[in-house]
Every structure is written in C-alpha cells, then in structure tokens.
Amino acid sequence: MSVSEFRGVAQLMSMAMLLPHTAHDPAESLIGFAAGLAARHTGGRTGFFLGDKGIKLPKLARGEPDAVHRLADWAGVSPAQLFANVPQGLDRRYYNLRGEHVSAEFLSSPYTVFCPACLLADDQASGGRIGERRHHWIWQLTVVRTCSRHGLPLMRRKASFSGDRFHELAIMVPETGDSLESLIDGLQPRSASPLQDYVVERLEGKQGPAWLDSEGLEQAVRASEMLGVLVLFGAKPNLDKFTEDDWDRAGAAGFAITAQGDEGILCVLADIHARASRKGGKLGPQAVFGRLYQWLSRSRAKKEPGDIKRILRDYIIENMEMPAGAPVLGEKLAERRLHTYATLASESGLDPRTLRHMLIAKRLIPDTATLDSNHVFDATLGREIARSVLRIVPISRLPKLLGCKRPLAQQLVAERILTPIVDEISDSPGRHKKGIDAKEVEGLLRRLRACANPVEKVPAGMVDLAKAAMKSNAPAAEIAHLILGGYLQNVVRVAGIDGFNAIYVDPVETKAAVSEILAGLSPAEAFVLLRVPVAAGWELVRKRLLPSREIRSDDGDHVIHRFQPEDVDGFLSEFTTEVHIGDAFGMGEKDLKPEMKAAGARPMLRKSDIGVRIFRRSDLPERFRV
C-alpha cells in the first residue's frame, strides 16, 4: 500500500460516523449544530472538537463546501440542510443565504443573538446541559429582533475576542435557571415585526408583496427600514444612537409602505414633502428626505440600494425644483423642469412680488403662495408667463398699436378677443392689472391682415368699422368677431395702413351676418344684466356656472361667446349678489354687508375668487332670498 493510499484510509477511518447519531433540527444554524455535537461528544469547545477531525471552524462558519461536506458525512446528516442554514461566504464582505446575496451588515455577527426563554426551554429539555442549547439559524439575521415563539425581544451579546464569534451559547450566555428567568423578566413582550416575518418567509420559499419580492432581500429590508426611519423619526435623526427597538419599529412602519409598492412609496414621499413644505424655507431633497436621501446618494455600486433609488429620484425630478445640471441621486438633470416663483424671478430678473401676482392670475400657483413658498410649477409655462410680463402693453396704449379708437380697444378686451394678462380679480398692482401681452396684440394684427384683401383704393359702397357698426346696430367688436371668424367675404384693408382703421367691410353683408350669426346676448349685455364686472362674468363662464354658446370658426381658431336670455335668468334664479339684494332692500352694499354677515349669510364664491361675492339663494337666510 502506497503512502497516499494509507493516508486516505486513515482519513476515512477517522471520519467514521459519530455515534450516537444526532439529527439536525431544521431550525438550527450550522454552527449551532456543530456546537451541540461538541457538547454531547466531548463536553468541550466547538473548535477543538472539529479540529481533531480536520475541520476548521472559521471555514465551517463561512459555509465553505469542503468543511460542510466533511461535517455532514461525519454527523450522518444531509449537506443540503446544513448549507440552507449557513451564510456561505462569496468574498470577504458578501454571502449567499438560500439563494439571496447579502452583505456582512445584514448578518448579526460579531453579535450572538438569542432568546433567553428559548435557552431556558432547551436547558429544561436537556436536563441542564447548556452546551446542547440550539442556536436558531434566523438569529443570524440582523432584521430578526423578536422571538416569534415567546413574543420577546431577542438579546445580543458581542464577542470579546475572535474565538467567541461562533455563537457558542454555553459560552456567550452563561446564565442558567433563575439568572435566565431574570433576563426574561426584564424584557417587554411584543410581536414580531411584519418585516421580520416577511424575510423569514421569503427565505423559506414563500411569496410576498410583488415590489418587495422583485428586490434583493437586503434591498427590500433596507428600503423598508429607511422609509420607516423617515416616517417615524423625521428627516435627520442620529442613526448612530438607534437601538434595536428603534430599528424594529422603523422596519415595521416601512414594511407597511413598501408592501404597497411604487404607489404606496410615492404617496408617503408626497406626504412627507407636503408636510415639510408647510414649514416654509427653501427645501432641497436632502432637507425633505434626510437620511433616506443621504443613504441613497452615498450608496456604492457594489451595494446597489435597488428600485427605491429610482422611485425617489423620479419623485424629486417631477416634484421639486432643481436647476439644470444638478445631480439627483447619481444622475444629472439635463434641464430644469420645475420652478418656484422665487427661482423664476431670479432667472428672469423680475420682481418676485410682481411675478407672484402674474402666476396666481394665470393659475400656475395658488393665491395662498407666500414669498418663501416651495410651490413648484412647470418651468416652461412659468418662463412663458415671465416673458409675457416683460411684454406687457398697458391697455391705454392699445388704440395706437391696434390703429383704432379707444372704445373699440376696450370692447376687444371685454369680448376677450384680447385677454388681459392679469384680470381685475387679481391683486396685481398698477399697470399689470390692465395689461395685454404684446405677443397677443401682434397676433391679432397678423390675423386681421390675413382676413382682409389689400387694396390701394377702397371699393365703392364699403365702409369702415364705425359706420358698419351704426348700420348693423352692433358694437364694432362684434364685427371684428365676424371678420376674424371668417364669416365675412367682402373685407379689405388699405395698403400701407395697419390695424383696424385700415379695415373696410360691406355694410349689407355685415348687417345680415350680425342678424344670422350673433343671436342672443353679447358678453357685455349678459354681464350688465347680472350686474357683475366683466372679469367676474368671464370667471362665471370659466367655472361653467353661466352657460354660453360657443360659435367656432371653421378652422377652430376663433371663438365667439353668446348668451341666451333664459340662461341669464336661470343663473339669477339660482344665484344672486349683494347688488341685487341691496336693490330689493333699498340699501347700499356698505350697509347691507354687516347685516348679511350677522345673519350668517356666506358667499359661495368670494370676491377674491372672481371679483364679486356670489351667493346661492338656497343657502341664504330666508329674508335675503329676494
């Protein structure tokens, strides 16, 4: 027999199966199983026991295949059972546990985690042989902090030197009997965290919430815990001072969120953002999302945090103002997508208060927004409004620009052929209150030129707009509507002259078109009957409280609003104003208002809403329903 053959036989003889045979408990960790074997067969430490058989304890603790197979063969148990209950080292910092790749931080080592009630039960079952205590495989996971069997927080003991890092419970927990009872008495009963339950069940092959299952196990746990930290402890808690109980609570709170997937996570992010915004001040992503944002911004490629990073990044981009080029969780923002009025004012050079008034009037921000507001809006729309502010033309200059008399200019605004940048309902001061965007004025002149044939000499029988208005018994602005809508065929403009003064029409055709097309009340006529300002009347139309008939041109580019008398009467039968009530009582608004307030009369729409107080008659005290 050769030397090598002799050594092989000697090794096989030395690895003969241990007797008496001890079955492996599926709940027991690999290291716990080895420690139990050592206690039963030698009464000594695990390392010495295994070393006699050529098995190195550090290699067994890392689940190295050769060491695990040697122990399985020697103990007469299934290697698969042992592999299932040990984190197998992939490299210095990463492990494979039942197909899940986790980092060293996911594992409890160098701490030995235990339930004193479980150890007491083991001692009682073995007749006090504490070396035979079972070390549960799930105690190797940091997320497992509660004993599901006894409803108690798990305890942790840190190894004082490298030889004690193998979870030998007889060494790490020397307490027995009454001492163990004392440990139990000092614990506050609680239920296991749903996050803990999820992790254990997932490792046992069960399915859970879809979003969590799509993540790596450690990613799912960390995302849940960090969201829970944000919800329970705010943006900037000191994580270094967190207890295991704090992390347990955070995990439970976070699991309730992540179990709902993208939708639940986004809902919580929006709520956190809204609550932070109400406190005022400039709020960046880190100020709002605190430790969650810091964790995701500092995460290394080897320890990718998972889909939570994308979800938070998308939320920030879509809901928080960030300048172009700003880094957002590892990606640079190609272009600014959102503004606050403070950042837009800085970009455009406009006074923040002036810009705020304009943005409120254009309904891009609520009228509750203050100078330090974090309310965001679409950057492109905001820039267009800012440019319109720089293009403001006072209404007083319209006659000169449009080539018309002052009454026609005012009618064009009242008919909304031209739209004021800020209506009278706004609190915008001075000239901004009655301004028109120069771009809109230029557009109107361009459309007007396109609707009229240029001539050197006005054809016989054609008249200017003022005369056409007299002959048609209609305001000049209504004739302008007919021209712009393409309803008149015979329209000319004198070459070399711009604006409405250059326009001539056929009075016969015009009168017929007014009668045929413009049936009903004009906006001015309807609003006079309602006794509301023009701007307030248009607000009632916009809110669909006052029905209007829209007459659209064939190309859809021009709209004429007309009102039916019965619709105006219908509005007045359901709604009223202080002007109408005051007339019925023979009182002025100044005297009427305190009486109505004392009687509890509340407007449906406030003056700040549309420029006049509107009351629903059925909501008024009986005496004011006149």
Secondary structure per residue as TSV (DSSP state, phi and psi in degrees):
chain	resnum	aa	ss	phi	psi
A	1	M	-	360.0	131.1
A	2	S	-	-72.2	167.3
A	3	V	H	-63.4	-42.4
A	4	S	H	-65.9	-38.7
A	5	E	H	-66.9	-37.8
A	6	F	H	-63.4	-42.8
A	7	R	H	-64.5	-38.1
A	8	G	H	-63.1	-43.0
A	9	V	H	-65.3	-41.4
A	10	A	H	-61.8	-39.5
A	11	Q	H	-66.5	-43.8
A	12	L	H	-60.9	-40.7
A	13	M	H	-65.5	-37.4
A	14	S	H	-71.7	-22.7
A	15	M	T	-99.4	22.4
A	16	A	-	-57.9	148.3
A	17	M	-	-57.8	137.3
A	18	L	-	-65.7	136.2
A	19	L	S	-131.7	141.5
A	20	P	S	-69.4	151.3
A	21	H	-	-70.1	138.9
A	22	T	-	-119.8	121.8
A	23	A	-	-72.9	150.1
A	24	H	-	-85.8	126.1
A	25	D	-	-78.4	124.0
A	26	P	T	-57.4	-21.4
A	27	A	T	-85.5	-7.4
A	28	E	B	-94.1	141.3
A	29	S	-	-70.4	160.4
A	30	L	H	-60.2	-46.9
A	31	I	H	-64.7	-38.0
A	32	G	H	-62.5	-40.3
A	33	F	H	-62.9	-44.4
A	34	A	H	-64.4	-39.7
A	35	A	H	-64.0	-38.0
A	36	G	H	-65.2	-39.8
A	37	L	H	-62.5	-42.3
A	38	A	H	-62.4	-42.3
A	39	A	H	-65.2	-40.6
A	40	R	H	-72.7	-35.9
A	41	H	H	-97.0	-26.7
A	42	T	T	-130.9	-19.1
A	43	G	S	71.8	11.7
A	44	G	S	-112.2	-165.9
A	45	R	-	-75.6	152.9
A	46	T	H	-62.4	-42.8
A	47	G	H	-60.8	-44.7
A	48	F	H	-65.1	-40.6
A	49	F	H	-61.0	-46.5
A	50	L	H	-74.0	-34.6
A	51	G	H	-61.2	-33.6
A	52	D	T	-61.2	-23.0
A	53	K	T	-107.5	13.8
A	54	G	T	79.3	16.3
A	55	I	-	-105.3	119.8
A	56	K	-	-86.3	124.9
A	57	L	H	-59.1	-44.5
A	58	P	H	-57.6	-38.4
A	59	K	H	-69.8	-37.4
A	60	L	H	-65.6	-40.4
A	61	A	H	-64.0	-26.2
A	62	R	T	-92.2	4.2
A	63	G	T	69.6	28.5
A	64	E	-	-65.8	130.5
A	65	P	H	-51.0	-45.2
A	66	D	H	-61.0	-43.9
A	67	A	H	-66.2	-41.6
A	68	V	H	-66.8	-43.4
A	69	H	H	-64.5	-38.7
A	70	R	H	-61.2	-45.5
A	71	L	H	-67.7	-39.9
A	72	A	H	-62.1	-44.1
A	73	D	H	-64.9	-43.1
A	74	W	H	-67.2	-40.0
A	75	A	H	-86.9	-10.7
A	76	G	T	70.3	40.8
A	77	V	-	-125.4	168.4
A	78	S	-	-73.2	126.8
A	79	P	H	-59.7	-34.5
A	80	A	H	-60.9	-39.1
A	81	Q	H	-62.6	-41.2
A	82	L	H	-70.4	-41.6
A	83	F	H	-61.8	-35.3
A	84	A	H	-64.5	-25.7
A	85	N	T	-109.7	20.3
A	86	V	S	-135.7	133.4
A	87	P	-	-71.1	117.3
A	88	Q	E	-86.6	124.4
A	89	G	E	-65.3	127.9
A	90	L	S	-96.8	-38.7
A	91	D	S	-153.2	-158.8
A	92	R	S	-65.3	-31.4
A	93	R	S	-119.5	-4.2
A	94	Y	E	-127.4	150.5
A	95	Y	E	-136.7	160.4
A	96	N	E	-116.3	119.8
A	97	L	E	-124.1	108.6
A	98	R	T	51.9	41.6
A	99	G	T	87.7	-5.3
A	100	E	E	-99.7	130.2
A	101	H	E	-91.2	121.6
A	102	V	E	-132.5	160.2
A	103	S	E	-92.6	171.2
A	104	A	G	-60.7	-32.5
A	105	E	G	-66.1	-19.8
A	106	F	G	-78.0	-14.2
A	107	L	B	-103.8	153.4
A	108	S	-	-76.4	-23.5
A	109	S	T	-56.6	136.9
A	110	P	T	-87.9	12.2
A	111	Y	E	-86.3	145.0
A	112	T	E	-101.4	121.4
A	113	V	E	-104.5	139.4
A	114	F	E	-156.5	160.4
A	115	C	-	-108.0	117.7
A	116	P	H	-62.0	-30.0
A	117	A	H	-69.0	-37.0
A	118	C	H	-65.8	-41.2
A	119	L	H	-66.4	-38.5
A	120	L	H	-62.9	-42.1
A	121	A	H	-64.3	-40.4
A	122	D	H	-62.5	-43.0
A	123	D	H	-61.8	-42.8
A	124	Q	H	-66.0	-37.1
A	125	A	H	-71.5	-29.8
A	126	S	H	-97.0	2.2
A	127	G	T	75.9	27.4
A	128	G	S	91.1	9.4
A	129	R	-	-83.9	90.6
A	130	I	G	-67.9	-17.6
A	131	G	G	-67.8	-16.0
A	132	E	G	-96.8	12.3
A	133	R	-	-61.8	144.8
A	134	R	-	-93.6	129.9
A	135	H	-	-97.0	111.9
A	136	H	B	-71.5	139.4
A	137	W	G	-64.5	-30.7
A	138	I	G	-73.0	-16.7
A	139	W	G	-68.7	-10.2
A	140	Q	G	-77.5	-7.8
A	141	L	B	-102.4	130.6
A	142	T	T	-64.0	-28.4
A	143	V	T	-73.0	-16.5
A	144	V	-	-87.0	106.1
A	145	R	-	-123.9	-0.9
A	146	T	E	-136.0	140.0
A	147	C	E	-82.6	114.1
A	148	S	T	-67.2	-29.1
A	149	R	T	-72.1	-43.5
A	150	H	T	-104.7	-7.2
A	151	G	T	63.6	41.5
A	152	L	E	-128.3	147.2
A	153	P	E	-62.5	140.4
A	154	L	-	-75.3	151.9
A	155	M	E	-104.0	158.4
A	156	R	E	-131.9	133.7
A	157	R	E	-127.3	129.8
A	158	K	E	-92.4	136.0
A	159	A	-	-62.6	133.2
A	160	S	S	-83.1	-23.0
A	161	F	S	-150.8	167.6
A	162	S	G	-58.4	-29.7
A	163	G	G	-70.2	-14.1
A	164	D	G	-101.6	14.7
A	165	R	T	-92.3	11.6
A	166	F	T	-106.4	22.2
A	167	H	-	58.2	39.4
A	168	E	-	-79.5	101.6
A	169	L	H	-64.7	-28.4
A	170	A	H	-67.3	-29.4
A	171	I	H	-87.2	-47.7
A	172	M	H	-73.2	-26.9
A	173	V	-	-126.8	82.6
A	174	P	-	-73.9	-12.9
A	175	E	-	-62.0	142.5
A	176	T	-	-138.3	165.0
A	177	G	H	49.9	-121.2
A	178	D	H	-60.7	-32.8
A	179	S	H	-64.9	-40.6
A	180	L	H	-66.2	-39.6
A	181	E	H	-58.4	-40.4
A	182	S	H	-63.9	-39.9
A	183	L	H	-60.9	-41.9
A	184	I	H	-64.7	-44.0
A	185	D	H	-62.7	-24.5
A	186	G	T	-84.3	0.0
A	187	L	S	-100.8	142.9
A	188	Q	-	-92.4	118.4
A	189	P	-	-58.2	145.8
A	190	R	-	-160.6	164.8
A	191	S	-	-90.0	156.8
A	192	A	-	-67.4	143.0
A	193	S	-	-62.3	141.6
A	194	P	H	-62.1	-25.6
A	195	L	H	-68.4	-41.4
A	196	Q	H	-60.6	-47.1
A	197	D	H	-59.1	-41.6
A	198	Y	H	-61.7	-45.1
A	199	V	H	-62.5	-47.5
A	200	V	H	-62.7	-45.0
A	201	E	H	-64.8	-38.5
A	202	R	H	-63.6	-42.6
A	203	L	H	-67.9	-19.7
A	204	E	T	-91.2	5.5
A	205	G	T	94.8	9.5
A	206	K	-	-91.5	152.2
A	207	Q	-	-86.1	148.4
A	208	G	-	-129.9	-158.5
A	209	P	-	-56.8	140.6
A	210	A	H	-59.1	-46.1
A	211	W	H	-64.4	-43.8
A	212	L	H	-63.3	-42.0
A	213	D	H	-65.2	-25.9
A	214	S	H	-78.4	-13.0
A	215	E	S	-94.0	160.5
A	216	G	-	-63.6	154.7
A	217	L	H	-59.6	-47.9
A	218	E	H	-66.2	-35.7
A	219	Q	H	-61.7	-43.8
A	220	A	H	-62.3	-42.1
A	221	V	H	-68.4	-47.2
A	222	R	H	-66.5	-40.0
A	223	A	H	-61.3	-42.6
A	224	S	H	-64.1	-46.1
A	225	E	H	-64.6	-42.5
A	226	M	H	-71.9	-33.7
A	227	L	H	-66.1	-40.1
A	228	G	H	-63.8	-38.0
A	229	V	H	-58.5	-46.4
A	230	L	H	-61.9	-42.8
A	231	V	H	-71.8	-43.1
A	232	L	H	-87.0	-34.4
A	233	F	H	-117.2	-0.4
A	234	G	-	88.3	-173.9
A	235	A	S	-75.7	-35.3
A	236	K	-	-128.0	51.1
A	237	P	-	-72.5	159.4
A	238	N	-	-86.2	100.9
A	239	L	G	-67.3	-24.2
A	240	D	G	-65.8	-21.3
A	241	K	G	-99.1	5.6
A	242	F	-	-69.0	137.1
A	243	T	-	-90.7	169.3
A	244	E	H	-61.8	-33.1
A	245	D	H	-65.3	-40.0
A	246	D	H	-60.5	-46.2
A	247	W	H	-65.4	-35.4
A	248	D	H	-63.9	-44.8
A	249	R	H	-64.2	-42.8
A	250	A	H	-62.2	-42.6
A	251	G	H	-62.0	-41.0
A	252	A	H	-64.8	-44.5
A	253	A	H	-65.6	-41.3
A	254	G	H	-68.7	-35.7
A	255	F	H	-62.1	-36.5
A	256	A	H	-61.1	-24.7
A	257	I	H	-87.5	-53.6
A	258	T	H	-67.0	-24.9
A	259	A	T	-63.5	-19.7
A	260	Q	T	-90.8	-1.6
A	261	G	H	72.4	-157.7
A	262	D	H	-50.4	-47.2
A	263	E	H	-60.9	-45.9
A	264	G	H	-67.0	-39.9
A	265	I	H	-65.2	-46.5
A	266	L	H	-62.7	-37.6
A	267	C	H	-61.5	-43.3
A	268	V	H	-69.3	-41.2
A	269	L	H	-59.4	-41.6
A	270	A	H	-65.1	-39.3
A	271	D	H	-66.8	-43.5
A	272	I	H	-60.6	-43.7
A	273	H	H	-63.9	-43.7
A	274	A	H	-63.7	-42.3
A	275	R	H	-66.8	-37.1
A	276	A	H	-68.0	-38.5
A	277	S	H	-64.0	-33.9
A	278	R	T	-66.4	-18.0
A	279	K	T	-82.9	-9.6
A	280	G	-	79.6	-177.1
A	281	G	S	81.4	164.2
A	282	K	-	-76.3	127.7
A	283	L	-	-119.0	111.9
A	284	G	-	-93.3	172.4
A	285	P	H	-57.0	-38.8
A	286	Q	H	-69.2	-36.0
A	287	A	H	-66.2	-35.0
A	288	V	H	-81.8	-46.9
A	289	F	H	-104.6	-0.7
A	290	G	H	46.1	-122.5
A	291	R	H	-63.8	-30.8
A	292	L	H	-62.1	-47.0
A	293	Y	H	-65.3	-42.7
A	294	Q	H	-61.6	-43.8
A	295	W	H	-59.2	-46.1
A	296	L	H	-72.4	-31.7
A	297	S	H	-76.5	-23.1
A	298	R	H	-102.1	-1.1
A	299	S	-	-63.1	139.1
A	300	R	-	-90.8	156.3
A	301	A	G	-58.6	-35.5
A	302	K	G	-71.6	-20.4
A	303	K	G	-122.5	61.0
A	304	E	-	-59.5	127.4
A	305	P	-	-75.0	-13.8
A	306	G	-	99.3	-162.6
A	307	D	H	-68.1	-19.5
A	308	I	H	-58.8	-30.7
A	309	K	H	-66.4	-43.6
A	310	R	H	-64.5	-42.6
A	311	I	H	-62.0	-46.5
A	312	L	H	-67.9	-39.6
A	313	R	H	-60.5	-47.0
A	314	D	H	-62.2	-39.8
A	315	Y	H	-63.2	-44.6
A	316	I	H	-61.5	-45.9
A	317	I	H	-63.2	-38.1
A	318	E	H	-87.3	-12.7
A	319	N	H	-132.8	-4.1
A	320	M	S	-130.6	139.7
A	321	E	-	-72.7	128.2
A	322	M	-	-139.8	133.8
A	323	P	-	-71.7	158.2
A	324	A	T	-58.2	137.9
A	325	G	T	88.0	-6.5
A	326	A	-	-69.6	136.5
A	327	P	E	-76.2	130.1
A	328	V	E	-125.6	96.3
A	329	L	T	49.6	54.7
A	330	G	T	92.4	-6.2
A	331	E	E	-127.0	142.6
A	332	K	E	-90.1	136.6
A	333	L	-	-74.5	119.9
A	334	A	S	-63.8	-41.3
A	335	E	S	-149.4	153.2
A	336	R	-	-64.4	131.1
A	337	R	-	-107.7	-25.1
A	338	L	E	-133.2	150.8
A	339	H	E	-128.8	155.4
A	340	T	-	-101.8	166.2
A	341	Y	H	-69.6	-22.6
A	342	A	H	-68.3	-44.0
A	343	T	H	-71.0	-34.5
A	344	L	H	-69.0	-38.3
A	345	A	H	-62.0	-41.0
A	346	S	H	-65.0	-41.1
A	347	E	H	-68.5	-40.5
A	348	S	H	-89.2	-17.1
A	349	G	T	81.0	9.3
A	350	L	-	-84.9	154.6
A	351	D	-	-64.4	129.6
A	352	P	H	-56.6	-37.3
A	353	R	H	-68.2	-41.9
A	354	T	H	-61.5	-46.7
A	355	L	H	-63.6	-39.5
A	356	R	H	-58.3	-45.4
A	357	H	H	-58.7	-41.3
A	358	M	H	-68.2	-41.8
A	359	L	H	-66.4	-37.0
A	360	I	H	-65.1	-44.5
A	361	A	H	-62.6	-34.3
A	362	K	T	-86.9	4.5
A	363	R	T	60.8	32.8
A	364	L	S	-88.9	-24.6
A	365	I	S	-134.3	155.0
A	366	P	-	-74.0	156.0
A	367	D	T	-72.7	-2.4
A	368	T	T	-86.9	-7.1
A	369	A	-	-64.1	131.8
A	370	T	-	-103.3	175.2
A	371	L	T	-63.4	-22.3
A	372	D	T	-106.6	23.5
A	373	S	-	-67.2	147.0
A	374	N	-	-102.1	13.1
A	375	H	-	-64.2	130.0
A	376	V	-	-109.4	158.6
A	377	F	E	-150.8	166.9
A	378	D	E	-59.0	125.4
A	379	A	H	-63.6	-38.2
A	380	T	H	-65.1	-45.7
A	381	L	H	-64.2	-40.4
A	382	G	H	-62.8	-42.2
A	383	R	H	-63.6	-37.4
A	384	E	H	-63.9	-40.8
A	385	I	H	-65.9	-40.9
A	386	A	H	-60.6	-41.7
A	387	R	H	-65.0	-35.6
A	388	S	H	-65.8	-32.7
A	389	V	H	-62.5	-41.7
A	390	L	H	-69.7	-17.6
A	391	R	T	-100.7	8.8
A	392	I	E	-58.0	131.3
A	393	V	E	-114.0	119.0
A	394	P	E	-59.7	144.3
A	395	I	G	-59.3	-29.0
A	396	S	G	-63.1	-21.4
A	397	R	G	-92.9	-5.8
A	398	L	H	-60.7	-44.1
A	399	P	H	-53.6	-42.3
A	400	K	H	-68.1	-43.7
A	401	L	H	-69.2	-35.3
A	402	L	H	-91.7	-6.7
A	403	G	T	62.6	53.1
A	404	C	S	-150.7	174.0
A	405	K	-	-80.5	162.2
A	406	R	H	-59.1	-43.0
A	407	P	H	-58.3	-40.8
A	408	L	H	-66.4	-40.5
A	409	A	H	-59.3	-42.8
A	410	Q	H	-66.9	-37.8
A	411	Q	H	-65.8	-38.5
A	412	L	H	-61.1	-35.9
A	413	V	H	-73.7	-44.0
A	414	A	H	-62.5	-34.9
A	415	E	T	-82.3	-4.3
A	416	R	T	63.2	26.7
A	417	I	S	-67.8	-33.9
A	418	L	S	-117.8	137.3
A	419	T	-	-108.0	123.6
A	420	P	B	-60.3	139.1
A	421	I	S	-61.9	-41.1
A	422	V	S	-130.9	124.9
A	423	D	-	-79.7	171.5
A	424	E	T	-63.0	-20.2
A	425	I	T	-73.6	-15.5
A	426	S	S	-78.2	157.8
A	427	D	-	-93.9	18.6
A	428	S	-	-64.4	132.0
A	429	P	-	-81.9	161.6
A	430	G	G	52.1	-134.9
A	431	R	G	-66.3	-23.4
A	432	H	G	-68.3	-17.4
A	433	K	G	-74.1	-24.5
A	434	K	G	-130.9	46.0
A	435	G	E	-109.7	154.4
A	436	I	E	-123.4	141.1
A	437	D	E	-67.2	126.0
A	438	A	H	-57.8	-31.1
A	439	K	H	-63.3	-37.4
A	440	E	H	-71.4	-36.2
A	441	V	H	-63.1	-44.6
A	442	E	H	-63.0	-38.5
A	443	G	H	-64.6	-39.1
A	444	L	H	-64.7	-43.3
A	445	L	H	-64.9	-37.0
A	446	R	H	-66.1	-43.5
A	447	R	H	-64.6	-39.0
A	448	L	H	-63.2	-43.3
A	449	R	H	-62.0	-38.4
A	450	A	H	-68.5	-22.5
A	451	C	T	-89.5	-5.7
A	452	A	S	-125.9	141.3
A	453	N	E	-82.0	130.8
A	454	P	E	-72.4	137.2
A	455	V	E	-137.5	152.4
A	456	E	S	-83.2	-30.4
A	457	K	S	-135.2	136.1
A	458	V	-	-68.2	126.2
A	459	P	-	-60.9	151.0
A	460	A	T	-60.6	141.7
A	461	G	T	88.1	-13.3
A	462	M	-	-88.5	147.2
A	463	V	E	-130.0	161.4
A	464	D	E	-77.0	177.0
A	465	L	H	-65.6	-35.2
A	466	A	H	-63.0	-45.7
A	467	K	H	-70.3	-37.3
A	468	A	H	-62.6	-35.6
A	469	A	H	-65.6	-41.3
A	470	M	H	-66.1	-43.4
A	471	K	H	-69.3	-29.9
A	472	S	H	-92.8	-8.1
A	473	N	T	55.0	45.8
A	474	A	S	-142.6	148.2
A	475	P	-	-61.3	151.0
A	476	A	H	-61.0	-30.6
A	477	A	H	-65.5	-29.9
A	478	E	H	-70.6	-33.8
A	479	I	H	-69.1	-37.1
A	480	A	H	-59.9	-40.0
A	481	H	H	-56.3	-46.7
A	482	L	H	-64.2	-38.1
A	483	I	H	-66.3	-50.8
A	484	L	H	-67.2	-27.6
A	485	G	T	-84.1	-4.4
A	486	G	T	79.8	22.4
A	487	Y	-	-89.4	-9.7
A	488	L	-	-112.6	132.3
A	489	Q	S	-90.7	-33.8
A	490	N	-	-99.3	84.2
A	491	V	E	-131.6	128.9
A	492	V	E	-130.5	161.7
A	493	R	E	-135.1	142.3
A	494	V	E	-76.6	124.5
A	495	A	T	-60.5	141.5
A	496	G	T	88.3	-6.6
A	497	I	-	-119.6	137.2
A	498	D	-	-112.1	154.8
A	499	G	S	91.9	-170.6
A	500	F	G	-71.4	-24.1
A	501	N	G	-65.7	-18.3
A	502	A	G	-89.1	-5.5
A	503	I	E	-91.8	134.9
A	504	Y	E	-132.7	144.7
A	505	V	E	-133.4	166.7
A	506	D	-	-82.9	115.0
A	507	P	H	-64.1	-32.4
A	508	V	H	-68.2	-48.4
A	509	E	H	-61.1	-40.2
A	510	T	H	-65.1	-44.9
A	511	K	H	-62.4	-40.5
A	512	A	H	-65.7	-40.5
A	513	A	H	-67.3	-39.5
A	514	V	H	-59.5	-45.0
A	515	S	H	-67.4	-38.3
A	516	E	H	-81.5	-40.7
A	517	I	H	-97.3	-37.9
A	518	L	-	-96.3	48.2
A	519	A	-	-70.6	148.7
A	520	G	S	96.9	-165.6
A	521	L	B	-96.0	142.5
A	522	S	-	-74.9	164.0
A	523	P	H	-54.5	-44.0
A	524	A	H	-60.4	-42.7
A	525	E	H	-65.8	-42.0
A	526	A	H	-65.5	-43.1
A	527	F	H	-69.6	-30.9
A	528	V	H	-65.1	-41.8
A	529	L	H	-63.1	-37.9
A	530	L	H	-75.6	-19.3
A	531	R	T	60.3	48.1
A	532	V	-	-125.1	154.1
A	533	P	-	-61.4	157.6
A	534	V	H	-57.2	-46.4
A	535	A	H	-61.3	-39.4
A	536	A	H	-65.9	-39.2
A	537	G	H	-60.4	-43.0
A	538	W	H	-66.8	-32.5
A	539	E	H	-64.2	-39.2
A	540	L	H	-63.4	-36.2
A	541	V	H	-67.6	-44.6
A	542	R	H	-62.4	-37.4
A	543	K	T	-82.0	1.6
A	544	R	T	62.9	25.9
A	545	L	S	-84.8	-28.0
A	546	L	S	-115.5	109.8
A	547	P	-	-66.0	143.4
A	548	S	-	-135.2	151.5
A	549	R	E	-96.4	122.2
A	550	E	E	-95.2	123.1
A	551	I	E	-104.5	110.1
A	552	R	E	-102.6	141.3
A	553	S	-	-67.5	165.0
A	554	D	T	-59.2	-36.1
A	555	D	T	-86.2	-3.6
A	556	G	S	76.7	2.5
A	557	D	-	-84.1	-15.1
A	558	H	-	-128.6	136.6
A	559	V	E	-125.9	133.3
A	560	I	E	-113.7	130.2
A	561	H	E	-101.1	129.0
A	562	R	E	-129.2	155.0
A	563	F	B	-126.8	137.4
A	564	Q	-	-86.4	136.3
A	565	P	H	-53.7	-38.5
A	566	E	H	-66.8	-29.6
A	567	D	H	-70.5	-38.5
A	568	V	H	-65.1	-43.4
A	569	D	H	-63.5	-38.6
A	570	G	H	-63.5	-39.5
A	571	F	H	-62.9	-45.2
A	572	L	H	-69.3	-23.0
A	573	S	H	-76.5	-24.8
A	574	E	H	-98.7	-31.7
A	575	F	E	-126.1	162.6
A	576	T	E	-153.4	172.8
A	577	T	E	-129.7	169.7
A	578	E	H	-64.6	-26.7
A	579	V	H	-64.3	-47.4
A	580	H	H	-65.9	-43.0
A	581	I	H	-65.2	-42.1
A	582	G	H	-62.0	-40.1
A	583	D	H	-60.4	-42.0
A	584	A	H	-65.5	-32.2
A	585	F	H	-93.1	-6.6
A	586	G	T	68.0	34.8
A	587	M	-	-125.6	151.8
A	588	G	-	-81.2	161.4
A	589	E	H	-59.8	-36.2
A	590	K	H	-62.0	-39.5
A	591	D	H	-80.8	-31.4
A	592	L	H	-73.4	-38.5
A	593	K	H	-55.8	-48.2
A	594	P	H	-64.7	-32.4
A	595	E	H	-66.7	-42.4
A	596	M	H	-67.1	-38.5
A	597	K	H	-64.6	-43.0
A	598	A	H	-63.1	-31.8
A	599	A	T	-82.4	-3.1
A	600	G	T	85.8	18.6
A	601	A	-	-74.9	122.1
A	602	R	-	-116.5	132.7
A	603	P	-	-72.4	148.1
A	604	M	S	-76.4	-37.1
A	605	L	B	-125.7	133.0
A	606	R	-	-86.8	166.9
A	607	K	H	-62.2	-35.9
A	608	S	H	-68.1	-19.4
A	609	D	H	-78.2	-50.6
A	610	I	H	-135.3	2.6
A	611	G	S	99.3	-3.3
A	612	V	S	-157.1	150.7
A	613	R	-	-84.2	123.9
A	614	I	E	-110.5	130.1
A	615	F	E	-114.3	138.6
A	616	R	E	-83.4	124.3
A	617	R	G	-56.9	-40.0
A	618	S	G	-67.2	-19.3
A	619	D	G	-88.2	-10.7
A	620	L	S	-81.2	151.3
A	621	P	-	-56.6	149.0
A	622	E	G	-50.0	-43.3
A	623	R	G	-67.8	-17.7
A	624	F	G	-99.3	3.9
A	625	R	-	-86.7	55.1
A	626	V	-	-97.4	360.0
